[in-house]
Amino acid sequence: MLTERGIQVASLHYPHLSHSEIFQSVDDFYRRFYFRASKIAAIANEMIRSPEVLRRRLREGLEFFRFLRERRAAAL
């Protein structure tokens, strides 16, 4: 599910997990996955080898940080 601003929200409800816990867990997952040393090294290696990939990855990185910032603002 997306908000009117395009922010992903958890539409699942479980008796033992609150909406905010699910929302925060998704954020934690993204951060743990993309900020691993091996993932950063693989992305940097791709960027060094190709100017096209460099431009694409920089654009994706900006979008990713914007996504995280907007999710954080939506959680408040």
C-alpha positions in Angstrom: 0.0 0.0 0.0 1.1 3.5 -0.8 0.2 6.9 0.7 -1.0 9.7 -1.4 2.7 10.8 -1.5 3.8 7.4 -2.8 5.3 6.2 0.6 5.0 2.5 1.2 3.1 1.6 4.3 2.4 -1.7 6.0 -1.1 -2.9 5.3 -0.6 -6.1 7.4 -2.0 -6.4 10.9 -1.0 -9.0 13.4 -2.1 -9.3 17.0 1.5 -9.4 18.3 3.0 -6.7 15.9 1.9 -3.1 15.7 1.8 -1.2 12.4 4.7 0.9 13.6 6.8 -2.2 14.4 6.2 -3.6 10.9 6.9 -0.2 9.3 10.2 0.1 11.2 11.2 -3.4 10.4 11.0 -2.7 6.7 13.2 0.3 7.1 15.7 -1.7 9.2 15.8 -4.4 6.5 16.6 -1.9 3.7 19.4 -0.4 5.7 20.9 -3.7 6.7 20.7 -5.1 3.2 22.1 -2.1 1.3 24.7 -0.9 3.8 26.5 -4.2 4.0 30.2 -3.9 3.2 29.9 -6.6 0.4 27.0 -4.8 -1.2 28.7 -1.5 -1.1 31.8 -3.0 -2.6 29.9 -4.7 -5.4 28.0 -1.5 -6.3 31.3 0.5 -6.2 33.0 -2.1 -8.4 30.1 -1.8 -11.0 30.3 2.0 -10.9 34.1 2.0 -11.5 33.8 -0.2 -14.6 31.0 1.6 -16.4 30.1 5.3 -16.6 26.5 4.4 -17.5 26.2 2.3 -14.3 27.9 5.1 -12.3 25.2 7.6 -13.4 22.4 5.0 -12.8 23.6 4.0 -9.4 24.1 7.6 -8.3 20.5 8.4 -9.3 19.3 5.3 -7.6 21.3 6.2 -4.5 19.6 9.6 -4.3 16.2 8.1 -4.8 17.0 5.5 -2.0 18.0 8.1 0.5 15.0 10.2 -0.4 12.8 7.1 0.1 14.3 6.5 3.5 13.9 10.1 4.6 10.2 10.2 3.4 9.5 6.9 5.3 11.0 8.4 8.4 8.9 11.5 8.1 5.8 9.4 7.5 6.5 7.4 10.6 6.4 10.6 12.8 
